[in-house]
Amino acid sequence: MTDKPDAASTRRRPWDLHPALTDDRLTACARLLARGRTDALAMADSWAGDDAWSVGCRAYSFSRNRLRRAAEAGRYPWLGVLDETHHFVFLIEGVPVRFFRGDADEPSKRTLRQQESEAQQLALALGTGDEVDGIMFRLGARLGNHISS
């Protein structure tokens, strides 16, 4: 009988694909994103009409702003922004990354859409070929939108 490795043990980690994507850097970005969401949740006012949609929009905007401001301030020399629009793409030492709220193991088709600028930057960072075909980097959060009544 042979033991087959489980999916978790064979799954490649971001730093296996590019050395810029270290655990420390990804954690720093995740903290910035989480802080943006926390700030948006703290400001939610259901009496004034906030609901999960409006809080979600605000959380996305606040999180995006946290990353943008940290990059502009030079807080992390490796952090940059590629696309400031609503298709926000940030860079970790030139590697494009996006973020979303949802299950990291089951991203939606929308989450997996790739912007042209992201695809071009990814080709610069990883090169081209079958071994990198279909690779993209997303940070997923399982946080909900909880507003008090």
C-alpha positions as CSV (number, residue, x, y, z in Angstrom):
1,M,0.0,0.0,0.0
2,T,1.4,3.4,-1.0
3,D,0.6,6.6,0.8
4,K,-0.5,9.4,-1.5
5,P,0.4,12.9,-0.4
6,D,-2.7,14.9,0.5
7,A,-3.6,18.1,-1.4
8,A,-2.3,20.4,1.4
9,S,1.2,18.8,1.4
10,T,1.5,19.1,-2.4
11,R,0.1,22.6,-2.7
12,R,2.7,25.1,-3.8
13,R,3.1,28.1,-1.6
14,P,3.5,31.7,-3.1
15,W,7.2,31.8,-2.1
16,D,7.7,28.6,-4.1
17,L,6.6,30.4,-7.2
18,H,8.4,33.8,-6.6
19,P,10.8,34.6,-3.8
20,A,9.3,38.1,-3.3
21,L,6.1,36.6,-2.0
22,T,7.4,35.8,1.5
23,D,5.2,34.9,4.4
24,D,6.1,38.2,6.2
25,R,5.2,40.3,3.2
26,L,1.9,38.5,2.6
27,T,1.1,38.8,6.3
28,A,1.9,42.6,6.3
29,C,-0.5,43.0,3.3
30,A,-3.2,40.9,5.0
31,R,-3.0,43.0,8.1
32,L,-3.4,46.2,6.1
33,L,-6.4,44.7,4.4
34,A,-7.9,43.5,7.6
35,R,-7.5,46.9,9.2
36,G,-9.3,48.5,6.3
37,R,-12.2,46.1,6.8
38,T,-12.2,46.6,10.5
39,D,-12.4,50.4,10.1
40,A,-15.3,50.0,7.7
41,L,-17.2,47.8,10.0
42,A,-16.6,50.2,12.9
43,M,-18.2,53.0,10.9
44,A,-21.2,50.9,9.8
45,D,-24.6,52.4,10.8
46,S,-27.6,50.2,10.1
47,W,-29.9,52.9,11.4
48,A,-28.6,55.3,8.7
49,G,-29.1,52.6,6.1
50,D,-25.8,50.7,5.9
51,D,-26.3,47.1,4.9
52,A,-23.9,44.2,3.9
53,W,-23.5,45.7,0.4
54,S,-22.6,49.2,1.5
55,V,-20.3,48.0,4.2
56,G,-18.7,45.6,1.7
57,C,-18.1,48.4,-0.7
58,R,-16.6,50.6,2.0
59,A,-14.5,47.8,3.3
60,Y,-13.1,47.2,-0.2
61,S,-12.3,50.9,-0.6
62,F,-10.8,51.3,2.8
63,S,-8.6,48.2,2.3
64,R,-7.5,49.4,-1.1
65,N,-6.7,52.8,0.5
66,R,-4.6,51.2,3.3
67,L,-2.4,49.4,0.7
68,R,-2.1,52.4,-1.5
69,R,-1.1,54.7,1.3
70,A,1.4,52.3,2.8
71,A,3.0,52.0,-0.7
72,E,3.0,55.8,-1.3
73,A,4.5,56.4,2.2
74,G,7.3,53.9,1.5
75,R,6.3,52.0,4.6
76,Y,7.3,48.8,2.8
77,P,9.9,49.4,0.1
78,W,8.7,46.2,-1.7
79,L,5.0,47.4,-1.9
80,G,3.6,49.2,-4.9
81,V,0.4,49.7,-6.8
82,L,-0.1,48.7,-10.4
83,D,-3.8,49.7,-10.9
84,E,-5.6,52.1,-8.6
85,T,-9.0,51.6,-10.2
86,H,-11.8,49.4,-8.8
87,H,-9.8,46.5,-10.4
88,F,-7.1,47.3,-7.8
89,V,-3.9,45.4,-8.3
90,F,-1.0,45.9,-5.9
91,L,2.6,44.7,-6.3
92,I,5.0,42.9,-4.0
93,E,8.4,43.5,-5.4
94,G,6.9,43.7,-8.9
95,V,4.6,40.6,-8.5
96,P,0.9,41.6,-9.1
97,V,-1.6,40.6,-6.4
98,R,-5.3,41.2,-5.9
99,F,-7.5,40.6,-2.9
100,F,-11.1,39.4,-2.4
101,R,-13.5,38.4,0.3
102,G,-14.5,34.8,0.1
103,D,-13.3,31.3,0.4
104,A,-9.7,31.0,-0.8
105,D,-10.2,27.4,-1.8
106,E,-13.2,28.2,-4.0
107,P,-12.7,31.6,-5.6
108,S,-15.5,32.9,-7.9
109,K,-15.1,33.4,-11.7
110,R,-15.1,37.1,-11.0
111,T,-12.2,36.7,-8.5
112,L,-10.2,34.8,-11.1
113,R,-10.6,37.4,-13.9
114,Q,-7.3,38.9,-14.7
115,Q,-6.7,42.5,-15.8
116,E,-4.5,43.0,-18.9
117,S,-2.0,45.1,-16.9
118,E,-1.9,42.3,-14.3
119,A,-1.2,39.6,-16.9
120,Q,1.5,41.7,-18.4
121,Q,3.2,42.4,-15.1
122,L,2.9,38.7,-14.1
123,A,4.6,37.7,-17.3
124,L,7.5,40.1,-16.4
125,A,7.7,38.7,-12.9
126,L,7.3,35.0,-13.6
127,G,8.1,34.7,-17.3
128,T,6.0,32.7,-19.7
129,G,5.5,29.0,-20.3
130,D,3.4,26.0,-19.3
131,E,4.8,26.0,-15.7
132,V,3.3,29.4,-15.0
133,D,0.2,29.2,-17.2
134,G,-2.9,30.1,-15.2
135,I,-1.0,31.3,-12.1
136,M,-2.2,34.4,-10.4
137,F,-2.0,35.7,-6.9
138,R,-5.0,36.5,-4.7
139,L,-5.4,37.2,-1.0
140,G,-8.7,35.8,0.2
141,A,-10.4,36.7,3.5
142,R,-13.3,34.8,5.1
143,L,-14.5,37.8,7.1
144,G,-18.2,38.6,7.1
145,N,-20.0,41.9,7.0
146,H,-21.4,42.2,10.5
147,I,-23.3,45.4,11.3
148,S,-25.1,46.1,14.6
149,S,-28.7,47.0,14.7
